[in-house]
Amino acid sequence: MHELPDAHLLTGEYLYEVYEDLIRWKLALLPPAAAVVVRIDPAFAGTADKVDEWYGINYSLETAHDVQLTGWADAEAWSELAPVACL
């Protein structure tokens, strides 16, 4: 069994800090306006206006409001998350 510091207990020897710039670059390519959000909730039952041609599943699509996109864009990372996620 390897002896690891507490900070590396979950990642072991596989936390590669050398990829921090790559992670920042990839995250910059994921703006909130490009997000696809899926919500599965009984509260939406009966509100679907489309049917999937292959599986017959009812669904609906809607565009996120500007207020919602702005809120996502202005959100800050949680300090409780791993240091790499708090870029």
C-alpha positions as CSV (number, residue, x, y, z in Angstrom):
1,M,0.0,0.0,0.0
2,H,1.3,3.4,-0.9
3,E,1.6,6.1,1.7
4,L,0.1,9.3,0.4
5,P,-0.5,12.8,1.9
6,D,-4.2,13.5,2.7
7,A,-4.5,15.9,-0.2
8,H,-3.8,13.0,-2.7
9,L,-5.8,10.3,-1.0
10,L,-8.5,10.2,-3.8
11,T,-6.2,10.8,-6.7
12,G,-3.2,8.8,-5.6
13,E,-0.3,9.3,-8.0
14,Y,-2.6,10.3,-10.9
15,L,-3.1,14.0,-10.3
16,Y,-1.2,15.6,-13.1
17,E,-0.7,19.3,-12.3
18,V,1.2,19.6,-15.6
19,Y,-2.1,19.6,-17.4
20,E,-3.5,22.7,-15.7
21,D,-3.0,24.9,-18.8
22,L,-4.7,22.3,-21.0
23,I,-7.6,22.1,-18.6
24,R,-8.0,25.9,-18.5
25,W,-8.0,25.9,-22.3
26,K,-10.6,23.2,-22.6
27,L,-12.8,24.8,-20.0
28,A,-12.7,28.1,-22.0
29,L,-14.2,26.2,-24.9
30,L,-17.3,25.3,-22.9
31,P,-19.2,28.6,-22.5
32,P,-22.7,28.4,-20.9
33,A,-24.4,29.2,-24.2
34,A,-23.1,25.9,-25.6
35,A,-24.5,23.8,-22.7
36,V,-27.0,21.1,-23.2
37,V,-29.0,20.7,-20.1
38,V,-31.2,17.6,-19.6
39,R,-33.9,17.6,-16.9
40,I,-35.9,14.5,-16.1
41,D,-38.7,15.4,-13.7
42,P,-42.2,14.2,-13.2
43,A,-43.2,17.8,-12.9
44,F,-42.8,18.1,-16.7
45,A,-45.2,15.2,-17.4
46,G,-47.6,16.1,-20.2
47,T,-45.7,19.1,-21.3
48,A,-43.6,17.5,-24.1
49,D,-44.4,18.6,-27.6
50,K,-42.1,16.2,-29.6
51,V,-41.7,12.5,-29.9
52,D,-38.4,10.7,-30.6
53,E,-38.7,8.8,-33.9
54,W,-36.6,5.8,-32.7
55,Y,-37.8,5.2,-29.1
56,G,-41.1,7.0,-29.0
57,I,-40.0,9.1,-26.0
58,N,-41.8,12.4,-25.4
59,Y,-39.5,15.4,-25.0
60,S,-39.4,19.2,-25.5
61,L,-36.7,21.7,-26.3
62,E,-36.3,25.2,-25.1
63,T,-33.5,27.8,-25.2
64,A,-32.0,29.0,-22.0
65,H,-32.9,32.6,-21.1
66,D,-30.2,35.3,-21.1
67,V,-30.6,35.8,-17.3
68,Q,-29.9,32.1,-16.8
69,L,-26.9,32.1,-19.2
70,T,-25.5,35.2,-17.4
71,G,-25.9,33.5,-14.0
72,W,-24.0,30.5,-15.3
73,A,-21.2,32.6,-16.8
74,D,-20.8,34.6,-13.6
75,A,-20.7,31.6,-11.3
76,E,-17.6,30.9,-9.3
77,A,-16.0,27.6,-8.6
78,W,-16.7,26.1,-5.2
79,S,-13.6,26.2,-3.0
80,E,-14.6,22.7,-1.6
81,L,-13.8,21.2,-5.0
82,A,-10.4,19.8,-6.0
83,P,-7.8,22.6,-6.6
84,V,-7.7,21.8,-10.3
85,A,-11.5,22.6,-10.6
86,C,-11.0,26.0,-8.9
87,L,-9.2,27.5,-11.9
